[in-house]
Amino acid sequence: MWKPVLGTLLLGLATNSAVAYFPLYLQNIFHETATQTGFALLPILLTAGIASGAGGTLATRYPHQTQTWAWLLVTVGFSLLTIFHTQNILLMAAFIGAGLGLLLPVYLHLAQQTGGEKHLATASGLIQMARNMGGAMGIPLLGAWLVLGEANINSFVAIFASLAVVGVLGLSLGLTFKKI
């Protein structure tokens, strides 16, 4: 049960941090308005919603492979943000959103399958708690990059690089799951 919980913790960290730091990045570096940064979040939100629906079907058939591909999308998206300091984050946000959306049902399915029918509610609650804890831990931890320096491009590169590392950790964790 610890692997789905740890994976969900990483998922919560990446999801909440992306939604928190994308707008700050666009506002501080490219001086966009709050409205413009809100629209820039649409690709991550739309692809996450669509991928979550697809992920539910894939989670029941191919949880191991879905998890691997999803973390790969997340890692590629954050790596591209680290390398390319661009105002146009649409493609990277779409990759990240698709990966995060695919992961949402995968970990829930794996936890419920591990817990068995008798512990469905407990497994589901544990997954939700881990997702919330990941978000609650990730935003302040990554915010240290902004506190240590000014809110400049280097701080955001460090944040996105840290999130790419989270993607690699998730991918590594996913590769340790036994195929079901």
ZAKOLLUM-467699 format. One record per residue: residue in one letter; x, y, z of N, C-alpha, C in turn. Coordinates in steps of 0.001 Angstrom, whole numbers, plus 524288, in hexadecimal, padded with zeros to 5 digits. Each point is the difference from the previous one (the first is absolute). Layout:
BEGIN
AXYZXYZXYZ ...
end
This chain:
BEGIN
M8033A7FB4F800007FCC6804B18000080365804F080000 W804E07FF93801C58032C804B0800758017E802507FAB8 K8006F7FCCD7FBFB8018A802127FAE77FBC7803847FD9B P7FB0D7FE627FFF67FC038039B7FE017FF9D8050680346 V800C47FF818051A7FFBF8049F803628048E803AA7FEDC L804B77FDE47FF7D80485803487FEC27FF738026B7FA95 G7FE1E7FCF37FC477FF22802177FABE7FC06804658000C T7FBE87FF65803137FBFB8040F8006780217804DB802B4 L8036B7FF4F803D68028680471802958031B803297FBFE L802FE7FD4C7FCBE802FB802A97FBDC7FC5C802917FC0D L7FBBF7FD5B7FEC97FC20802207FC667FDA68050F80224 G7FE887FFFE804F47FDD9804B08026F803E78046980014 L804E67FEB28011B80425803F87FFF88006D8027F7FA99 A8003C7FCCC7FBF8800A3802057FAAE7FB308030B7FE2D T7FB617FDF1801117FB31802847FE317FF4A8056480273 N8001E80030805207FF10804FB802AA80453803F17FEFA S804CF7FE217FF938045B803917FEF17FFA7802457FA83 A7FE807FCCF7FC407FF70802007FAA57FBD58043A7FFC8 V7FB907FEFB802767FBBA803CB7FFE18016A804EB8031B A803367FF82803EC80194804908031C80452803297FD64 Y803CF7FD587FD948049D802C67FE127FFCB801967FA45 F7FCB17FD877FCD07FF79801C97FA967FE53805BA7FFC0 P7FBD880186802C57FE6C805837FFC18042B803B98021C L802977FE828043C8042C8035E8021780470800AC7FC14 Y801547FBC77FD5E80410800297FBF97FE86803DA7FBB1 L7FB4C7FF897FE067FE54803647FBB97FF65805AF801C4 Q7FE3A800D4804CD7FF498055A801F3805398029680143 N803827FD38802A0804F180263801A980407800737FBA1 I8002F7FC397FC95803FF800037FBE77FE1F802C67FB12 F7FB2A7FF247FE837FE0C8022B7FB177FBF18044A800C5 H7FEF780170804E27FC8F8045B801697FA887FF787FDA1 E7FE067FB2D800137FAAA7FF1F7FE257FC268015680454 T7FB3B801087FE727FBED80140803D07FDDD7FAEF80263 A7FD0980093804257FD9B7FB70802827FC4D7FD347FC38 T7FD45802F47FCCB7FC737FDA97FC2E8030A7FCCD7FC01 Q80441802277FE13803307FD327FC29802427FB0080254 T801C380040804DE8023A7FB51802637FBC67FBF980122 G7FB49801D88011F7FBA87FC5D800B37FEDC7FD027FB07 F80013802BC7FB957FF2E7FD5E7FAFD804827FC517FEC4 A804AB8014F801C0804857FC9C7FF077FF8F7FAD3802F4 L7FCC97FFE38041A7FF307FB24802ED7FC197FC587FD54 L7FD1F802027FC3B7FC0C7FCC17FD6B8022A7FAED7FDAE P8047D800097FD5B801EE7FB0A7FDD4800F07FBD380423 I802258018C80474801057FC1A8040F7FAE07FDF08023F L7FC3280373800AC7FB057FE63802407FCD27FCAA7FC37 L7FFD9801987FB117FCF67FD0C7FC22802657FAA47FEE9 T805247FFDA7FF3B8026B7FAEB7FEE57FFCC7FC71804C2 A8005B8023C804AC7FF957FCC2804BE7FA8D7FD9C80061 G7FC05802FE7FED17FAAA7FDF4800367FF0A7FBBF7FC04 I801BA800E67FB447FF447FC1D7FBD7803367FB1680120 A804EC800D38019A8036A7FB87801137FE207FCE8804BB S7FD9E802A1803B87FDFB7FD43804947FBA47FC3A7FE77 G7FCB9801A57FC677FBF37FC847FE0A8024B7FB4C7FD35 A803D4801007FCBD8029C7FBB27FD44803157FCA9803D0 G8025480288803E8803237FD29803D57FCD97FC298032D G7FB0D80135800E67FCB17FC5C802D87FF717FAD37FD28 T7FF4C8004A7FAEF7FF9B7FB3F7FCDD8053E7FD347FFB7 L80424803037FF2D805347FDAD7FF95801E17FDBE8052C A7FE648026680459801BA7FE35805287FE237FA7E80129 T7FB6D7FEA97FE207FE007FAC880111802917FBDF7FC8F R801D3801907FB74802537FC3A7FC5F805F77FFF28003F Y80250804A480019805B6800767FFA480218803EB80404 P7FF587FF0E805028019E803F0803D7805DC801147FFEB H803237FBF17FF58805AE800B080000801D0803547FB60 Q7FE1B7FEAD7FB6580197802DC7FB517FDE48059580007 T7FB2A800AC801D27FDAD8053780037803198037C803A8 Q801717FDDD804708030D802EC803CE8054C8019F7FDBD T8028C7FC727FD558051D8011C7FDB67FF9D8045D7FBEF W7FC437FF867FC777FF6A803FC7FBE97FE5C8054580240 A7FCBD7FFD0803FD7FE35804E48026780480802F08028B W803307FD468030F80474802A18027A803F1801D27FBE3 L800607FD337FBBF80372801B07FBBE7FE168052A7FDB9 L7FAE6800897FF307FDC9804ED7FE15801118047A803CF V7FF407FEFA80501800F0803FF803FB805C1801A67FFF7 T8037C7FC307FFD48059E801228000980197803127FB2E V7FE197FE757FB7680148802CD7FB277FDED8059980039 G7FB34800AD801C97FDB98053F8004F8031D803A480383 F8014D7FE36804B4802FF803578038E8059F800B87FE21 S802397FC0F7FD798054D8008A7FDD88001F804147FBAB L7FC057FFF47FCA57FFB7803F37FBDA7FF768057980245 L7FCEF80089804307FF8C80519802958052D801BD80256 T803147FC44801CF8051D801338023A803C9801DD7FBCA I7FFA97FD937FB78803B18013A7FBC47FE64804DE7FCF7 F7FB128004A7FE887FE21804507FCC87FD3C803FE80364 H802378047E800837FDAD80427803317FC638032C7FC87 T7FB6C7FDF37FF327FC6D8025F7FC527FAF9801B5802AA Q7FD98803C67FDBA7FAFC801E8801DD7FB9E7FC627FE34 N800E17FD4A7FBC07FC107FC847FDD5800A47FA8E80264 I7FD497FF1C80449800877FB0E802D87FBC07FC197FE81 L7FD1C801147FBE07FB787FCCD7FEB2801587FA407FF27 L804027FEE17FCF18016B7FA9C7FEDA801EB7FD3E804E9 M8036580297802F8802087FD9B804C57FB997FF13803F1 A7FC7C803D2800727FB997FF758039E7FC717FB887FE52 A7FF5C7FF4A7FAF17FCBE7FBB47FE0E8027E7FAB58014F F8051C7FF857FF4E802BC7FB2B801717FF507FEDC805CF I800F4803FC8032B7FFB17FF60805A97FA6A7FEA08019D G7FC31802CC7FDE77FA8D7FEF2801447FE5A7FA847FE73 A801A37FE477FB677FEA47FAB67FE42802627FBEA803A3 G804E1800C58016D8028B7FC498038A7FD6E7FFE080553 L7FEF88048F8022D7FD92800408052C7FA797FDBE7FFDE G7FD23801267FBE37FAB57FDF47FF837FFE67FA117FF91 L803AE7FDD27FD16800447FA4E7FF8D801217FD6B80540 L80314802A18033E801977FDB6804FE7FBA97FFEF8041A L7FC73803BA7FFCE7FBFC8005F8040F7FD177FAD9800E6 P7FDBE7FD987FBFE7FD307FB17800FC803947FB49800C0 V804C3800397FE00803837FB8180060801357FEC3805B6 Y80187803EE802F68016C7FF03805757FB447FE8580345 L7FB97802437FED27FB417FE83802C77FEC07FA437FEF5 H800457FE757FB247FEF17FA8B7FE89803E07FC4B802A1 L80505801537FFE7803F07FC998025A7FF3D7FF83805E5 A7FEB680459802957FF217FFD4805A27FB307FCC880152 Q7FBCC800B87FD047FB3E7FCFB80103800E47FA367FEF3 Q802FE7FEDE7FC10801217FA8F7FEC78035E7FD8B80444 T803AF802FA80212803617FE13804277FCF17FF3E80511 G7FCA2803BF8013E7FCF87FFB8804D47FBBD7FBEF7FFF4 G7FE3A7FE967FB717FBCF7FC277FF997FAA580274800D0 E7FC0A7FCE87FF0C7FAA1801EF800387FE7C801D580576 K8021A7FD8B803F07FEAC8015180565802078056680191 H8042A801D07FD7C80286804E1801827FFE3804267FBAA L7FC0A7FFD97FCA67FFAA803C57FBAD7FFE0805A1801F9 A7FCC28010F803D87FF778055D801F48050A801DE80290 T802837FC98802F5804E9801698029180439801237FBF3 A800657FCAB7FC16803ED800C47FBE27FEF8805137FD08 S7FB0E8010F7FED77FEA6804CA7FD2A80144804D280347 G7FEC77FFD3804FF801288046480377805CF800E58009C L802ED7FBC38004A805B08006C8007C8025E8028C7FB24 I7FDFE7FEB17FB7E801E5802547FB1C7FEC5805D57FFE3 Q7FB4B8017C801867FE95805888000E8035180301803ED M800F37FDB4804958034480290803E580596800BB7FDF4 A802197FC087FD668054B800637FDE380055804407FBD3 R7FC008007B7FCC07FFF18040A7FBF0800028057280283 N7FCCA800AA8040A7FFD08050B802B68051E80126802DA M802487FC0980268804FC800C7802AF804558017B7FC2E G800077FD847FB79803F18014B7FC0E7FF9F805A77FE58 G7FB40801D57FF2B7FF448057C7FE9280186803A580463 A7FE917FE91804C3801388034C80481805DD8003980109 M802CC7FBE37FEB3805AE7FFFC800C7802E08027B7FB6A G7FE0D7FF167FB43802DA801A27FB5780053805D47FF3D I7FBB9802B8800C67FFFD805A47FF00803D8802D78038F P7FFFD7FF1A8051D803E3802BE8033F8059B7FE2F7FF12 L800C67FAE47FEF68054E7FE2C7FEF780241802957FB1B L7FCED800247FBDF801E18026E7FB2D80036805F38007A G7FCC0802278035D80029805A4800F08052B801C28024C A802EA7FC538023A8052B8015B802118038A802297FBB7 W7FF427FE2F7FB32803298020B7FBAE7FEF0805CF7FF2C L7FB32801A9800EA7FEB58058C7FF6E801F480323804A3 V7FFFF7FDA98049E801BD802B3804B7805F1800987FFFD L802B97FBFC7FE22805B68001E7FFFB8022F804107FC3D G7FD428011E7FBF3801BD803DB7FC337FB70803897FEAF E800C5803227FC307FBB18033C7FE2A7FC847FCAC7FC84 A7FB5E801E37FF047FC687FD317FC8C801A18010B7FA5F N804797FDD17FE84801F1800BF7FAB57FFDE7FAD27FD0F I801EE8000E7FB547FFB17FB587FCAF802DB7FB6580278 N8045280104802AC802F77FBB5802687FCDE7FD3F80446 S7FCFC802F3802F47FCB97FDA5804077FBE97FC677FD95 F7FDB4801BC7FBBB7FBF37FCCA7FD82802627FB537FD2A V804AF800A57FDED802B17FB887FDA6801047FBE680438 A80191801BE8049E800F17FC57804517FAEF7FD438019F I7FBBA802E5800197FAF17FDA3801607FE777FBE67FBF5 F8005B8015E7FAFC7FE767FC507FBEB803BF7FB597FFCA A8050A800E6800FA803BE7FBA78002C7FEC37FC6380495 S7FE8A80246804677FE7C7FCCF8048A7FB2F7FCB27FEBC L7FC598024A7FD327FB507FD0F7FE7A801447FBC77FBF9 A803E6800F87FCB1801C17FBEA7FC60802687FB778030F V802D48014180430802307FBEB8035E7FB9F7FCEA802A2 V7FBE1802B1801A57FB737FD50802357FDC77FC3E7FBEA G7FFD8801B17FB187FE347FC937FBCF8036B7FB2C7FF68 V80517800BD80067803A47FB927FFA57FF327FC4E804A3 L7FF3B8023E804A57FEF07FCBA804967FAFA7FCE07FF4A G7FBF7802847FDF47FB1D7FD437FEF4800B27FBC77FBEF L802FD801327FBF8801117FC227FBEC803027FB658024B S803DA8011680343803047FBD6802827FC8A7FCA88037B L7FCA380281802EF7FC557FD1E803527FC697FCA37FCA9 G7FE1A802377FBB17FC837FD197FC8A8028E7FB307FDAD L8050B800557FF0E802BC7FB897FDB8800C77FB94803F0 T7FF4680125805158008E7FBE8803F17FAF07FD01800F7 F7FBA2801EA7FDDC7FB0A7FD3B800B48001E7FAF67FCE4 K7FDBE7FBFD802347FF767FB0E7FD257FB928008D7FC25 K800B07FDCD7FB767FBC8800197FC197FB897FCA6801E8 I7FB538022F7FF507FB5C7FD47801EC7FD4C7FD4B7FB7B 
end
